[in-house]
Amino acid sequence: MSDDETLHAALRTHTDYGAEGLDESEIVRDPFQQLARWLAEAAERGVYEPNAMALATIDPDGAPSIRTVLLRRLDEHGLAFYTDYGSRKGRALLAHPEVAAVFPWYLMHRQVTIAGTVERTGDADSDDYFSARPRGAQVAAWASEQSQPIAGREALESKVTDAEQQFEGAESLPRPERWGGFRIVPHRVEFWQGRTSRLHDRLVLVRERGVAGAPWSLERLQP
Ligand SMILES: Cc1cc2nc3c(=O)[nH]c(=O)nc-3n(C[C@H](O)[C@H](O)[C@H](O)COP(=O)(O)O)c2cc1C
């Protein structure tokens, strides 16, 4: 097939999703537990980087922007990821601490979409996570001012060499102040399970915004 034909075929693909459903009787009415369950199932099924989520933010000028980050902690307080606070997303979150996110588990005909507010996880948590990262990733966090332009690859590698020299002989690297965690505190989490003939299951857990410990209620949406 030519490239054009392959592209055409890819754009016309129509997969009828599985018969496996998601029923009100089986969903845990706590989105953190339900997400943990689906994450474990995605990992078991061999989904590549099952903890990767697309994270949408609002730039200071009001425009949306999106990128992938890795979920690193999940508990009853929220979903934590780690980044450079000075990055584009970091600055966006300072201006508008609101996000939307999606875990796209196509292999399982599943997605989880999340809406929430964001807060910093705190210094102790960020130190703890930073210290568990491989040394190369720690050096990179020092060397790279994420999202800032740079003249070329060589200039970046020379910043890495500088950072390596700065910490030569040191057993562990401290965390750069501008690097750390954000916690997404969700108020809406939708569990989507693809079904046959596009009659998908969509179960949404919602709670009042900004009220810690508010109860979750469940609703089903049309596909
Ligand atoms: C699979 C995957 C995982 C990623 N995980 C992270 C992450 O956990 N933290 C992070 O800062 N960037 C991560 N990135 C890079 C981001 O997508 C993005 O390029 C970077 O954070 C800069 O985004 P920004 O300029 O919008 O702030 C990841 C990219 C991919 C493809």
The ligand as an SDF file (V2000), in Angstrom:
LIG
                    3D

 31 33  0  0  0  0  0  0  0  0999 V2000
    4.8890    9.5350   28.1870 C   0  0  0  0  0  0  0  0  0  0  0  0
    5.3100   10.9040   28.6150 C   0  0  0  0  0  0  0  0  0  0  0  0
    5.4340   11.1870   29.9610 C   0  0  0  0  0  0  0  0  0  0  0  0
    5.8130   12.4420   30.4070 C   0  0  0  0  0  0  0  0  0  0  0  0
    5.8500   12.6910   31.7390 N   0  0  0  0  0  0  0  0  0  0  0  0
    6.1620   13.9380   32.1830 C   0  0  0  0  0  0  0  0  0  0  0  0
    6.1010   14.2530   33.5790 C   0  0  0  0  0  0  0  0  0  0  0  0
    5.7310   13.4210   34.4300 O   0  0  0  0  0  0  0  0  0  0  0  0
    6.4520   15.5140   33.9500 N   0  0  0  0  0  0  0  0  0  0  0  0
    6.8190   16.4630   33.0450 C   0  0  0  0  0  0  0  0  0  0  0  0
    7.1370   17.5880   33.4650 O   0  0  0  0  0  0  0  0  0  0  0  0
    6.8550   16.2120   31.7310 N   0  0  0  0  0  0  0  0  0  0  0  0
    6.5290   14.9690   31.2710 C   0  0  0  0  0  0  0  0  0  0  0  0
    6.5410   14.6830   29.9260 N   0  0  0  0  0  0  0  0  0  0  0  0
    6.9010   15.7790   28.9940 C   0  0  0  0  0  0  0  0  0  0  0  0
    5.6740   16.6860   28.8000 C   0  0  0  0  0  0  0  0  0  0  0  0
    4.7480   16.0640   27.9310 O   0  0  0  0  0  0  0  0  0  0  0  0
    6.0420   18.0760   28.2550 C   0  0  0  0  0  0  0  0  0  0  0  0
    6.7870   18.0030   27.0660 O   0  0  0  0  0  0  0  0  0  0  0  0
    6.8460   18.8960   29.2770 C   0  0  0  0  0  0  0  0  0  0  0  0
    6.3850   18.7030   30.5930 O   0  0  0  0  0  0  0  0  0  0  0  0
    6.7830   20.3660   28.9380 C   0  0  0  0  0  0  0  0  0  0  0  0
    5.4290   20.7700   28.8960 O   0  0  0  0  0  0  0  0  0  0  0  0
    4.9700   22.3040   28.9840 P   0  0  0  0  0  0  0  0  0  0  0  0
    5.9360   23.0780   28.1040 O   0  0  0  0  0  0  0  0  0  0  0  0
    3.5840   22.3170   28.4400 O   0  0  0  0  0  0  0  0  0  0  0  0
    5.0620   22.7130   30.4130 O   0  0  0  0  0  0  0  0  0  0  0  0
    6.1310   13.4450   29.4560 C   0  0  0  0  0  0  0  0  0  0  0  0
    5.9890   13.1710   28.0880 C   0  0  0  0  0  0  0  0  0  0  0  0
    5.5890   11.9180   27.6790 C   0  0  0  0  0  0  0  0  0  0  0  0
    5.3980   11.6670   26.2120 C   0  0  0  0  0  0  0  0  0  0  0  0
  1  2  1  0
  2  3  1  0
  2 30  2  0
  3  4  2  0
  4  5  1  0
  4 28  1  0
  5  6  2  0
  6  7  1  0
  6 13  1  0
  7  8  2  0
  7  9  1  0
  9 10  1  0
 10 11  2  0
 10 12  1  0
 12 13  2  0
 13 14  1  0
 14 15  1  0
 14 28  1  0
 15 16  1  0
 16 17  1  0
 16 18  1  0
 18 19  1  0
 18 20  1  0
 20 21  1  0
 20 22  1  0
 22 23  1  0
 23 24  1  0
 24 25  2  0
 24 26  1  0
 24 27  1  0
 28 29  2  0
 29 30  1  0
 30 31  1  0
M  END
$$$$
